[in-house]
Amino acid sequence: MLYLIGLWESVRDFIATGGDVLYFVAAALFLMWVLMVERYWYLTSVFPSVKKKIIADWDARTDTTSWYAHRIRDTWISQASDSLNARMLIIRTLVAMCPLIGLLGTVTGMIGVFESMATQGTGNPRIMAAGISMATIPTMAGMVAALSGLFFSSRLEAKAKMMKETLIDSLPHH
């Protein structure tokens, strides 16, 4: 319990040092990871049974060679592809937004530095250092958040593409 309290205090201190923009970075990061975990769960737990059902439905058809049968096959593949790629655009958008949100923190932090310089002059390096710290920490946090999501989301996209290809290969195209 003491460890969690210490961890929470460290996070609070980090946010206090980096400014309120870090809450937005944290919210984007949380949403991004919730969506990525959901996609991973779908790809590993749900889609295999969807794929089995599509293959069973195709194998149960008596007509697999007509133009009409090929359109049904294409429709099933398209629907499966849509379900495989669901929410991936949102994930990619959140990955791209994290550094931009961090950059917003940089801009607001630098505005704070310039305000302190305008009101108190350039003679107090501690005030300037605190503002510069507040300007750089959100950028770093946004970049780290984006990097964490970039790797995992690219793996998810590759897995979804591979699963679509195996589905296509499993449905003979006569």
N, C-alpha and C positions, 0 to 999 in steps of 0.2 A: 504494500500500500504506500509506503514511504517513497518507493521508487517511482510510482505513478505521480505522486505529488511533486517530486523533484523534476520529473519529465514535464509535467504541465507547467511548472514555473519556468523551466528552460524555454519552452515554446512561447510562453507569455513574454519573457524577456526578449526573445528573438523578434517577435511581432512588435514589441515596443521599440526596438532598435530599428526595425525596417519600415515601420509605419503601417497605417490601416490598409494600404493596398495589399498587404500580405493576406488579409482575410479573403480578398477576391481571388488571389492566386490559390489559396487553400480550397476555396469553394470550387474553382474550376478543376483543380487536381482531384478533389474528392469525387466530383461528378464524372470526370474522365475515367477514374479507376472503377467506379461502380459500373459504368457502362462496359468497360473492358472485361471485368469479371463476369458480367452477365453474358457477354459474347462468348467468352471462353467456356462458360457453362453450357451455353446453347450448342456450340460446336462439338463439345466432347460428350454431352449427355443427351441432348434432345435430337440433334440432327441425325445421328446414326439410325434411330428408329424411323424418322421421316424418310430417310434414304431407303431403308428396308421396305417400307410401305409402297413407295414409288416403284421400286424394282418389282415387288410382288404384284402390284396393279398392272405393270407393263407385261410381266410374264403371264398373267391371267388373261390378257387380251388374245382373242383369236386372230384379229387383224393387226399385224404390226408392219405391214408393207405399204399400205395405201397412203395417198397424200394426206387424208384425214388423220390417219394414225400418226403420221410424222408431225402434224400440227399439234396433236395431243401431247406427244413426247416433248416437243419444243416448249409447249406451255408448261408442262410439269417441271422441266429443267429451268425455265425462266422463273417460275414461282419459287423453286428451291434456291436459285441464285439470289433472288430478292430476300428470302429469309436468311440466307447466309451473310449477306452484306448489310442487313438492317443495322442501323445506328452507327455504322462505320464512318459515315460522313460527319456525324456529330462528334465522334471521337477524334477524327482528324482535325476538325475545326477547333476543338478544345486544345489539342496539342499545339496548334498554330497560335491560339490566343494566349497561352501561358506566357511566352516571352513578351508579347505586346502588353499584357497586364503588368508585367514586371517593368517594362519600359515606362509605363504610366507612373509607376512608383518612382522611377528615376527622375522623371520630369517634376513630379510634385516635391521630391526631396531637394532637387536643385533650386526650385522656387523658394523653398524654405531657406536654403543657404543664401540665396541672393537677398531675401527679406532680412535675414539676420545681419548680413553685411551692410544693408542699407540703413538699418536702425542702429546697429551697434558698432559699425565700422569693421575694418579688417584686422583689428588688433587682437581679437580674441580667437586663437586657433581652436580652442575646445568647441566653441559654438559651430565653427565651420566644419570641424571634423565630425561632429554629430550629424550635421546636415548631409555631409558627403556620405557618411555611413548609411543614413536613411535613404540616400539616393542609389547606392550600389547594391544593397541587400535585396530589394525587390527584383532587380534585374537578375541577380544570381538565382534567387528562388524560382523565378519564372523559367529560367533556362534549365534548371535541374528538373522542374516539373515537366517541362516539354521533353527533355531527354528520356525521362523515365517512361513517359507515354509513347514516345516515338518508337522505341525498340519493341515494346509489347504490342503496339497496334500494328506494326509492320509484320510481326509474327502472326497475329490474328488474320490479317489480310492474306498472307501466304497460305495459311491453313485453310481458310475459306475457299481460296482459289483451287487448292489441291482437292478439297472435298467435292467441289463442283466438277472438276475434271474426272474424278473417280466415279461420280454419279453418271456423267455422260458416257464414260467407258462401260458402265454396267448396263446401260440401256442400248441393246444392239440396234444399229441403224441399218436396216436391210434395204 
